[in-house]
């Protein structure tokens, strides 16, 4: 048999794709029954960004050898690049089924499953890929990506750092590590924000209830209409409700009853000042609370 395969592989490894393509065609012409020549043509076209040509070459290889794992794997990659996720998943699963011990098929399956947000299945395939290649940077990178998507930040960091230990210049692993750090900082910030908002909401609600009671809110609408206290208490009640709203607490009974009554009892100047304080609230909240009345 000729040495077409070795020569083409070296050209592809050196990314001499414009030289590899005509040699692939020559190999196919000389040995049309060899499926691997079609696969090398598919790989060359895939690396050149010619998705349709890659799919045609992979299909030709499958027609020669229906159990050619390499052809199905390349077909899945090209289909995924075109955005045909469902067809890509079909081909990736066939490839992984034909050669369960082939690490690159598991890696391709991970890529496709992630596009489908099938994170549990992607995690299983990523674990299998790392099992088949414990020191393989591409397998570790993919498992780190799966961990990151599953919000398993410590595991993602571990795999990304392991990949960088093996290949310090592997930029995809470095990018994942950066994403993990950013996600961790964002999570901490959200947690701190929830604690602050929770405390502020409870305080604002408590103040609103106290002021509403002092304003005569013991019996619902009747209490709101006939409070009988001076306007200062009504302003405090109004501002407490506004505080509740600003920090995200929607206390509908207080909004419906305290605010309209308070707004009618306030001095016009104080009323306009209170409205200005509440301008940051959404319009629908203004309507509910009666703050759109001038």
N, C-alpha and C positions, 0 to 999 in steps of 0.2 A: 504494500500500500504506500502511496505517496506521503510526503511530509507536509501536506497542505496544512493540516491541523496545527502542528507546532509553529510553523511560520506565521499563520494567522494569529495564533494566540500571542506570540511575541509582539506583533504589530498592535494588537488591541491593548496589551499591557503597557506599551509605550505611547498609547493614544495616537497612533498613526492610522487614523480611521480612514482617511482618504486613500491610503495605500491598501488597507485591509479589505475594503469593499470590492475592488476589482479582483483581488486574489480569491475572495470568497466565491465570486461568480465563476472564476476559472475552475475552482475546486468543484463546484456544483456541476459544471458542464462536464468535467472529467469523470466525476463519480456521483452521478445523480441519485443513487440509491443510499447514500450515506446521510443519515438524518443530522449528524453533528455538523456537517457543512452548512446546512440550513440554519441550525442553531447559531453558529458563528456569524452567519449573515444577519440573523435577527438581533444578536447582541451588538454587532457593529451599527446597525440602523438605530437600535435603541439608544446607544451612546451618542449618535449623531442627532438625536431628537426627531427621527423620522418614525413616528409611532405606527402609522398605517403599514409602512413597509416592513417594520419589525413584526407586526401581527401576521402579515402575509407569509413571511419566512417561517415563523413559528408554526403556523397552520400547515405549511408544506412539510415541515419536519414531522408533525403529528400524523399527517397522512402517510408518511413512510413508516413511522414507528409510533403507534397509538399509545405506547407506554413510555414515551420519552419524557422523563421528569423535567429535564432541562428546557424543553420546548414549552411545556405548560408554565413553568416558572417565568420564562421570558415573556410569554404571552400575557401573563398576569401583570407583569411590570409595565408593559406597553399599554394595556387596557387601563390600568390605574393612572398612568400618565395622561391618557386621553380623557379621564374623568368617568370612565365606564366602570363604576365601582362594583356593580353586581356581577358583571361578566368577569371582572378581575377576581372577585372572591371565588367564583366557580372554578376558575383555572388554578388559583393558588391552592385551593383545597385538594384538587386532583393531584397537583405536584407534591404536596405534603403527604398525601395518601400513598402515592407511588413509591416515595422514598422517605419514610419517617425518620431515617437516620441521616438525612441530608440537611446540614445546618442552614444552608442558603435558602432552601425551600421554607424552612420554619421562619427565617427572617422575612422573606417575602410575604408569608402569611400574616406575620405581625403587622407589616406595613398596611396591608389591605384591611385587616380587622380594625385597626385604629381608625381608618377612614370611615368605617361603619359604626364607630363608637361601641364596638363589641369588646369591652375592656377585659372582661373575665377570660374570654377565649384568647385575646391577645396576650394576656399574662401567662396563660398556659403555654402558648407557642413560644413566647420569649424565654420562659424557664427551660423549655426543651432546647432552644437554640443555644443557651448558655451551657446547658448540660453537655451538648455536643461539642461546644467550643468554649471551654472555661476561660481561656485567655484571648478570645477573639474580640477585638475592639468593636466590630460592628454588631455582634450579638449583645455585648454589654451595653452599648449605646441604645439599642432598641429596647432592652429591658428597662433601662433608665427612663426612656421616654414613656413606656407603659406605666411605670411607677408614678411618674410625674402627672400623667393624665388621671390616675386613680387617687391623686393627692397623697400618695405615700412618699412624702418628701425625703425622709431619712433614707429609705431604700433607694430612691432615685439618686440621691447624692452619693451613696456608697458605690453604686454601679458606675456613675459618671466619673468619680474619682479613680476607680479601678481602671477604667478605660484610659484615663489620662496618665496613669502610672505606666501603663503598657506603651502608650503612644502619646507623649506630651503635646504633640502638635495636632492632635485630632480635634479639629474645630467643632464638629457636631456635638461631641461630648462636653466640650467647654461651654457651648451654647446652652446645653441642657442644665449644666451646673449653674450657670447664670440665671436661668429661668427658675430653678429650684430656690435659689437665694431670694429672688424677687417675690416668688409666691410665699415664701416663709415670712418675709417682711410685711407683705400685704395682709397675710393672715393675722400676724401680731397686731398690726394697725387696726384691723377690723375688730379684733377681740377687745382691744383697749377702747375703741370707739363705742362698742356695745356697752361696756361697763360704765363709761361716762354718760352715755345717753340714758342707760337704765337708772342711774342715780338721779340725773336731772329730771327725768320723767316722773319718778316717784315724788321728788320734792315739789315739782310744779303742780302735780295732781293734789298733793296734800294741801298746798297753799290755796289752790282753787276751791277745795272743799271747805276749808276753814273760812275763807272770805265769803263763799256762797252762803254758808250757814249764818254768818254774822249779817249778811244782807237779807236774810229772811227766806232762805231756800228750803225750808223744812217740809213744805207741802207742795212741791212741784210748781205748776204754773201759778197757782194762787199766791204762793210765797214769793215767787219772782215778781209778780205784778204789784204786791203790796209790801215790799220790804220795809220801808219806813226808816232806813238809816241814811246818813248823809252821803253825798256823792263820792266822797273819798273811798268809802268801802266798795262802792260800785266800780270805781276805777281799778281798785286793787283786784277785785274779782275778775274784771275784764282782762287785765294784764296777766293774771295768773292763768286764765284760759288760753290767752294768746301764747304764753310760755309753754303750756301743754302741747299746743298745736305745733309750735316751732320745733320741739324735740320729738314730735311724732306720736303723741298720745291723742287719740280721738275720743273725747268724752262727750258723746252726743247729747245726753240730757243737759249737761251744763252749757254746752254750746247753744242748744235750742232755747233755753229758758233764761240763763243768766245774762248772756251777752246782749240780746235785744232789749231786755229790761234795763240793763246797765246803760246802754247807749242812749236810751230815752231820758234817763235821769241825770246824765252828765251835763255839765255846763258845755255850751257849743264849742268853746275854745279847747276845753279838755277833751271833748269828743273828737275833734279833728286831730288833736295830738295822738290820741289813742289809735285812731284809724291809721295815721302815718306809721305808728309803731308796728301795726299789723300788716303793712303793705307787702311784706315778703311772703305772706300766705297765698296759696293758690286761689284763683277766682271762685272756684266752687265752694271753698271753705268760707270765703267772704259772704257768699249768698246764704249759706247755711246759718252762719252766725249773725246775719243781718248787718254786716259791716259795709255792705254796698249801699246802704241807705245814707243819704247825705242830709 
